[in-house]
Amino acid sequence: MQSETVPLLQNGQHARSQPPPAAPRPPPAQRSQPVHIVAVRRLQEEDQQLRTSSLPAIPNPFPELCGPGSPPVLTRGSLPPGQAAAKQDVKIFSEDGTSKVVEILADMTARDLCQLLVYRSHCVDDNSWTLVEHHPHLGLERCLEDHELVVQVESTMASESKFLFRKNYAKYEFFKNPTNFFPEQMVTWCQQSNGGHSQLLQNFLNSSSCPEIQGFLHVKELGRKSWRKLYVCLRRSGLYCSTKGVSKEPRHLQLLAGLEESSVFSLTAGRKQYGAPTDHGFCIKPNKVRNETKELRLLCAEDEQGRTCWMTACRLLKYGMLLYQNYRIPPQRKALLPSFSTPVRSVSENSLVAMDFSGQTGRVIENPAEAQSAALEEGHAWRKRSTRMNILGSQSPLHPSTLSTVIHRTQHWFHGRISREESHRIIKQQGLVDGLFLLRDSQSNPKAFVLTLCHHQKIKNFQILPCEDDGQMFFSLDDGNTKFSDLIQLVDFYQLNKGVLPCKLKHHCIRVAL
């Protein structure tokens, strides 16, 4: 009998079901290729090697994916040979409205495209960047899974839809802290589970267990404006509602939506566009739907934790092992990038580069992490130099009081004059994980600032007030008990110390111009 722990290949297929290798084709004529195309192909080859050799043997909880039927997503090698080498232009938008047209291969995944954008935009690659499928006319958006093919997803999008390049720190957070994502009262098992709640993810990935997410949801009736509060349960076979109270007997369960040919989206304007009863709406959208709203299965949870639980469970039940493989791909793939030469830059990019003049000759800093560190060191040195010159009575380029009010504006975590609602929206978009933060100008006090921080999937605001001591201006968020000469010092301190905050500052919200 075949063992149930056979290592999985791509898309959940067993090694024994591999088709015979295709006959070799004559090599194409030699021609030069753009550097980024070669880089991405090297990354794809490394990705394929990691998927087939570096992953642990885990039971396959989705045997239906091994059948001859069509898989939920296309993978490399599943495209026709003639289409595999095709190229296509894709337009990517950033959070500030800027965009960039990128030429990609037909078999490029969302992960590879994100790494290409990170490399060309000189960002720090921390594996939290993601590609967002945004439908403004439907008020829907979702983060693409790393294994999804960009060209295939774009073929299902309407002309008004677009891709966004954005951070998402919560992309795989449920693998690290599953108990924060799945409240105990919402999870049940159709069969006895031996692992208990601490073995939650193992049960989700174990084919012998049948996880269920259950609870009340507001459900919008198809083709109508009304919403009904129903008892709903999510299983591997789909989302069901009970027609009789909280009964889960088969005769009382009615299918609301399947997961195989659909994707789960979050609602960006549920109250305004669909009359949703709460701000925590999500949607199960059939892949064939482009502009019609009558086929959308719209749902609303009572709070953000509930919505996160339902959406995460939908992802796990639909993709299962593919998500685990995406999470387990080691970060050593980034080691390939230094072997490539720097891609060709535009004139505007060449005019804004980080430089190092510590040696006899200046050099351009290509490493994004090193460039960010150099910028912070320069900011600290500028502050110390200005303060020292002022004490000695020399003319300072900027008075310390003036310097402390502007130096933070060079930092990625400072977002300027945005509203409270906008700051909360940015935090939600980039992932409700502990320690995610940003700083902004205060709307109520023109001399103050506000720290917006996420903790336990809730967003909290802390006002940073100016205070004067011995004729010198400081900033504090604990009524002057802990004082800082500028906001950079404040952020540095609370990244190392929790202080009066519920948690340390860990991730900062960032917007990158493409």
N, C-alpha and C positions, 0 to 999 in steps of 0.2 A: 504493500500500500504506500502511495506517495506521501511523504512527510508534509505536514501543514506549515512547516517553517522554512519552505524553500525561499531563498532570497529573491526579491522581486526585481524585475527589470522595469524599464520605463513604462508608465501607464498601467502598472499592476500586472503585467504579463509574466508568466513563469518562463524559466529558461528553456523548458522542454518544448514550448510552443513557438520558439523562434523560427521564422521562415528561413529557407535556405538562402545563402547570400546570392545577390544578383550578379549576373555576369559582368565582368569589368568592362568599362567603356573606355575608348581611346581618350587620352588626356587632351583637354582643349588647348588651343593655341596660347602660347605664353603672352601675357599682357600685364601691364602694371595695374595695380589695384590700390584704392585709397587705403591709408594706414589703418583707419578705424575698422574697415571691413575685415582686414587680416586679423586685427586684434580680437574682434568679436568671434571670428571663426576659431581662433585658438581657444578662446574662453568656452565656446560650445563643445569643442573636442574634450577639453578638461572636464566640463560638466557631465558629458556622456560617460567618461571614464569613472568619475566619482559616483554617478548613479548606479553603475553596474558592479563596482568593486568595493566601494568604501562604506556602503550602508550595512547595518547589522541585519541579520536574518530575523524578520518579524512576521508573525502570522498575518496572512492576508485577510482582512475583514470584509473584503468586497470581491467575492468570487465571481460576481456577475461581470466584473470588469475584464475577466480572463476569457470570456466567451467570444465567439466570432462577431458579435454585434458591434455596432459603431461605438467607439469610446466617447466619454463625455467631452474630451478635448482632443484636438489633433496634436501629435507630437512629431519631433523630427523623424523623418523616415516614413511618416504616414501620408505625406504629400506626394503627388505624382512626380516621377523623376524630372519631367519637364518643368514643373512648377518650383522645384526645390531651389533652383538657381535664379529664380526671378527676383527682381528688385522692385521696391515700391517706395514712394515718398510718403512719409507720415508727418503730420504737423503736430507738434507738442507745445502745450501752453504751460506757463508757470503761474504762480499765484498772483504775481503783479501784472498779469495781462500780456507780458511779452511772450513771444513764440519763436520756434525754430523748426525748420523743415529738415528732417533727417531721412537719408536714404538707407533703407534696411533690406535685409533678405527676407524672403517669404517665410522662412522657418525660424525667424528670430523670436525669442521668448521675451516676456515682459522683464524678466530679470536681466537679460543681456542688454536690452535697450536702456534700462535704468543705469547699468554700469557704464554704458557708452556715454550717456548724458552726464553722469557724475564726472567721468574722466574729462570730457570736453568742457565742462563748466567749472573745472578745478574745485570741486566740492570735496569734502571729507567723506569717504565711503565707509559708512558704519552699518551697511546692510539694512538700513531702515527706509531707504528710498523706495518709492512705489509709483506705479502708473495708475492713474484714476480714470475710469470710464465715466464721463459726465454728460448727463442729458438735461440741459436747462429747460427744455420745453416740457419735459415730464417731471421735473423736480426730483431726479434720481441721480445717484452716483454710487460707485463701488470701486474698491481697489482690486486690480487684476491680480490673480495668483501668479506667482513667479514662473510657473511652467506654461502658462497660456500663451498662445501665439498671437502676436499683436495684429498681424494681417487678418487672421481669422476673426478676431473680435471686432476689428474695424468694419469688416464686411456685414456685420449685423447692426451697425450704428446708422442713425439717420444723419442727414446733412447738417442739422443743427448741433449734433453731438460732437464732442471733442475729447482728447486725451489731456490730462493734467499731470504734471510732474511734481510730486509732493512727498513730504516725510510722512511716515506712519510707524511710530514706535510700537504700536500695539499689534503689529501684523502677526507675530508669533508669540505674543505674551502669554497666551493661554497654555502653551507648552511649558512655560516656566512657572506660572502661578495658576493652575487650573481651578483651585477652590475660589479664587476671586471672580472667575467668569461663570461658574456653574453653582448657583445657590443650591444647597442640599434639598430644599423642599421642591425644587423644580425638576430634579433628576430621579428617574425610577428605572428599574431593570426588569424586563419581562422574565428573566431567569435569575436564579440565585447568583450573586456576585461574591466571590471569596475575598476580593481585595479590599473592600470597604471604600470609603470616599477618597482615601489617599491614592487609590489605584484608578482614579477616574479616567484618565486618558488611556491607560492600558485596556480598560473595559471598552472604551470607544473604538480602539483599534483591534479588539479581539473578536474574531468571527463567531465565537460561541456565546457572546453576550448580545443582548438586544437593548441598547440604550433608548430611553424615551425622555423627551423634554415636555413637561406638561405645565399648564397654568391658564389663566384667563388672558385673553387678548381682545382688543377692539378690532372687529373685522368689517371692512367696507363691502357692502353687497355689490356684486358685479352689475354694472350698468345703472346703478342708483347712487344717490348722494348720501344715503343713510348709513350709519355705522351700528353694529350690534356687538355687545359684549358676550363672547362665547368661550366655552371651555375647549382648549385646543391641545393637541398632543402631536409631537413631531417624532416620526419614526424613519427608518431607512427607506421605506417605500413612499414617504411623502408626509404632507401636513394634513391633519384631520381635525374636524370639529365634532363635538358631541351634540346630537339633536335632542338629548334628554339629560339636562343637568350636567353632572360630572361623570356620567356613565361612560366607560370605555369598552363596552360590549361591542362586538363587530357590527351588530344590527343597528347600533346607535351612532356609529362613526360615519362621517361623510367627508370625502376627499375634497380638500380645498385647493391644493396645488401639489404637483410633483416636483422633484428636484433635478431629475436627470437632464431635461432639456430646458432648464431655467437657471437664472442667476438671482442672487439675493442682493438687493440694493437698500441703501438708507435714503429716507426722505429728507430733502433739503428745505422744503417749504410745505410741510404737510398740512398745517393749519390753514394757510392762505390758499393753497392750490386745491386741496381735497377736503377741507373742513374737518381735519383730523382732530380727535378729542384731546390729544396730548402732543408734545413735541418730540416724542420718542417713537417715530414711525419708521417702518421698513416695508419692503415690497419684494414679492417673488415675481419676477418678470420673465415670461417665456422668451427665449432667444429670438423667435421669429417676429416679435412685436417691435415696431420701430416708433410709430407716432400715435398709435391708438392707446387710449387709456382704459377702454372698457374691458380689456383682457388682463389688466394688471391686478394682482391679488395684493391689496393694500391692507396692512396690519399696524396696530399701535400697541406698545407696551405701556405700563404705568410709570416706569422709570428707566433711566439709562442702563442700569445693571440688567434689567429684564431684556431690553432690546439687544444688548451685547450678548447675552446668553443665547437668545434665539438665533441671532445671525451667526454666531460662532458655531453653534450646533449644526446649522445648515451647511456651513463650509466643511465641517468635519465629516458629516454624513454623506456629502456629495463627493468630496475628493479624498478623504481618508488618508491613505498611504502617500499620496502625492504631496499633501501638505507636510507630512512628516519628512519626506525626502527633501522637500524645499528647505525645511528648517534645519536638517542635518547636513546639508552641503557645507563643507568647512570653508572658512574664510581664506584658505590658502590660495583660492582662485585669484585673489588680488595680487599675489606674488608674480603673476605673469605680466602685469601691466608695466613694471619698470623696464622690461626688456624691449618695449616698443619705443620708438622715437616719438617725440612730442607731436601731436597732430597740428596741421596747419591752422593758424589763428587768423582772425580778421584783424584789420587795422586797429579797431577799437579795443580788442582784447590785448594787442601788443602794447598799447599805450597805458595799460593798467596791470602791471605785474609786480610781484613781491621781489625785492632786491636785498641781497646780503652784502654789506660793505665792511664786514669784520676782518677780512683778509687784505692782502696787498691789492687785489683787484676785485671788483664787484662781480656778483653772479646772480642770475635769475633763480629764484626759489621755485622749483617745479612741484615739490611735494606739498599738497594742500595742508596737511597737518603741520608741517614745518612752517608754512606761510602763516597759518593762524597763530601758532606759538610766537612767531616773530612779531606779529601785529600786537599781541598782548604785551610782549616785553617792551616794545617801542612805546606803547601807551603808558606803562608804568614808568619807564625812563623819562618820558616827556613830563609826567606829573612831578617826579622827584626833582628834575632839573629846573622846572619852573618854580617850584616851592623854594629850592635852595637859592636861586637867583633873587627871589623876592626878599628873602631873609637878609641877604647880603646887601640889599639896597640897590641892586642892579635892575635895569629895565628888563622886564620879562615879556616874552611874546604875548602871553596871556596872563592876566591876573589869576591867582589861584581860584578865586571865587567864580571867575568866568570860565576857567578851565573845567572845574568840577561840574558845570552845568552843560557842557557840550561834549566832553570826552566819551561819554557812554553812547553817543549817537553813532559811533563807528562800529558798535558791537551788533552781532546778528540777533542777539536776544532782545534788543530794544526796537519796539515797533512804532514809536512816535505817537501821534495823535489819533488813536483809534478808540472806538467806543467800548464800553463794557461788553455789549452784546457781540461785537466783532472779535474781541479777545477770547470770549468763550467759544465762539465758532471756530477760531483757529485751533484752540486747544482740542476741541472735539475732533476736528479733521485730522490732526496729527497724532491722535491716539491718546485715550484716557488712561495713561500709565502714571504711577507714582513718581513725582519729581519733575514732571513736564511743566515748563514755566515760560513766561515772557514778561517783560517790563514795558510799561507804556506811560504816557503823560496822564495825569489825573484830570478828569473833566470838572470836578468840583473845586479843586484848588490848583490854580495855575503854577504854583511853586512846588507842588508835590508830584509824586509819581506813584504808580500802583504796580505791585507784584501780583500777577495772576498765576496760580499754582494748582495743579491737579493732585488729589490725594484720595485714594479709595474710590476712584471713578466719579469724584465730585470736584467741582471747581470752586476755589476760594480766592478771595482778593484781600491783599494786605497793603495798606497805604504807607508809603515812605515819605516822611515829613522832614523838611529842613529844620535844623536847630543850630543855634549860635553858641559858641563857647570860647571865651577870651578873644572875642573879635574875629574868630574864624568860623566859617560855615561848614556844617557837617550834615549827614543824612542818617536817619534812623527809622526803623520800623517797630521798635519796642519802647517808644516814648523816651528816647535818649539814653537808655541804659547801655546800648551798644552803638557807637557812632563811627561813621566812615566818612572820609574826605570826599569820596565820589562813589558812584553806583558800581563801578568796576570792582572796587574793594568790597562793597557790600555783597555782590554776587559771588566773588571769590570766597568770602567767608562762609556764606550759607551753602556753598557747594561742599564744604568740608565739615560744617557744623549745622546741626538742625536748629539750635537756638530756640526761639519762640515759634518756629514753624512746625507744622505736623510732620514734615519729612525734609530731607536734604534736597537741594536743587540738583537735578540729575541730567535732564535733557532740556534743551532750549528750542523753542519754535523758531523756524528759519524759513525765509522765503528767498529763493534763488532766481535771479534773472537769467534766462537762457540767451 
